Amino acid sequence: MYKFIKQYAETMKDASIYPMISLFIFLIFFIVLLVLVKKMGKERVTELSNIPFEEDELTNSNLIN
């Protein structure tokens, strides 16, 4: 797949380096996210997964007062 992307990027005139840079930024971003999620503790995962079920949620009326 990388070979296909590289060939496609090389056929573009005057923009050969930009697609490769954007691909690497994209991959690095998601690799960093994957590492952070894998390192996250079980307590934090449980805390984040229970956020939608919390009774005390902020609404616009709570923010104004």
C-alpha positions as a printed Julia matrix, in Angstrom:
65×3 Matrix{Float64}:
   0.0    0.0     0.0
   2.84   2.37    0.81
   4.32   1.66   -2.62
   1.03   2.63   -4.27
   0.82   5.85   -2.27
   4.45   6.68   -3.03
   3.94   6.06   -6.78
   0.83   8.21   -6.78
   2.59  10.99   -4.9
   5.54  10.89   -7.3
   3.27  11.39  -10.32
   2.02  14.67   -8.93
   3.87  17.66  -10.35
   5.27  20.34   -8.0
   3.79  18.69   -4.92
   5.72  15.48   -4.46
   6.81  16.03   -0.85
   3.55  17.4     0.58
   1.49  14.19    0.32
   4.26  12.23    2.02
   4.54  14.76    4.84
   0.79  14.73    5.41
   0.75  10.92    5.4
   3.5   10.78    8.03
   1.78  13.39   10.21
  -1.46  11.41    9.97
   0.25   8.13   10.89
   2.26   9.64   13.74
  -0.88  11.22   15.21
  -2.78   7.93   15.3
   0.21   5.95   16.55
   0.63   8.41   19.43
  -3.1    8.13   20.21
  -2.88   4.34   20.17
   0.07   4.39   22.58
  -1.73   6.79   24.95
  -4.85   4.66   24.97
  -2.85   1.47   25.58
  -1.02   3.11   28.52
  -4.24   4.43   30.09
  -5.18   2.77   33.37
  -8.37   0.78   33.89
  -9.66   3.27   36.46
  -9.41   6.12   33.96
 -11.15   4.06   31.25
 -13.99   3.27   33.66
 -14.25   6.92   34.69
 -14.42   8.1    31.07
 -16.9    5.4    30.06
 -19.3    6.45   32.85
 -19.4   10.14   31.88
 -22.61   9.81   29.8
 -24.44   8.21   32.74
 -23.65  10.87   35.34
 -26.67  12.65   36.82
 -24.96  15.97   37.47
 -24.43  17.21   33.94
 -23.71  20.76   32.92
 -26.34  22.51   30.85
 -26.59  26.07   29.62
 -28.81  27.02   32.57
 -26.2   25.69   35.03
 -23.45  27.64   33.33
 -25.29  30.97   33.48
 -26.08  30.85   37.24
